């Protein structure tokens, strides 16, 4: 049963008269009073059960929130680990032996902005061969400049490819 506190207030003369009349009616018909009392007890019991049900639902939701918070923390840690490994991707490890392949040393050509901006190198199988593609340039001008720089390096067959929504557009020609 729920505990309730009823604040006492001073009844007006009319309220007191109405209450006395109601009590008199219940004295004449105790069955009516008993039925009302039983109905009120059932209502209280139903409400208490509903409160308990809601408390259980709330506890269940808090468990879900705790679970989601744990998953969020785990996901944030995974993202942090990926970001750390991505930032260290182009760095030479401080321990152990590794090897690199130098493709040139140029005083009048600086390609750092292309490689340090996360443009990336990827491969595709295309027309029976392995195509090596550098970059995800957001402007055609940027891509054209990179092709020009690659050609200065002696990569004479460098050209621009276009992708729309992840699909390569074969007909694309940047220099037309």
C-alpha positions, 0 to 999 in steps of 0.5 A: 500500500502506498503511504500518503500524507493528507494535509489537514485543512479547516473545513468551511461550514458548508463542507462540514455539513455536506460531510456529515450528510455523507457520513449519515448516508453511510451509517444508513447503508453500510454496504455502500460504504463497504463497497466504496472502501473496497473499490478504493482499496482495489484502485490503490492496489492497481496503482501500487502494482502500476508503480511497481511495474513502472519502477521495474521498467525504469530499472530495465531502462537504466540497465540499457543506458548503462550497457549503451554507455559501456558500448559508447566508451568501448567505441570511443576507445576503438576510435581513439586507437584507430586515430592513433594508428592512422596518425602513426601510419606514415611515421617510421617506428622508433623500435625494430627494423623496417624498410622503405622504398624511396621513389625520388628526391626532388628539390623543386617539387614538394608533394607533402601536402598530398601525402600528409593530408590523408589522401591515401594510396589504394589499388583497384583491379581495372582492365585486367591490371592493378591500378594504383590510385593516390588521393580523394581530391575534392576539386578537379584543380587539385587533382590536375596539379597532382597529375602535373607533379607526377608527370614531372616525376616521370610518371607519364601515364598518370591521369585523373579518374572520377568517382561519383557515389563510389562508382568509377566513371569510365568516360571521364576525361579531365583535360577535355 
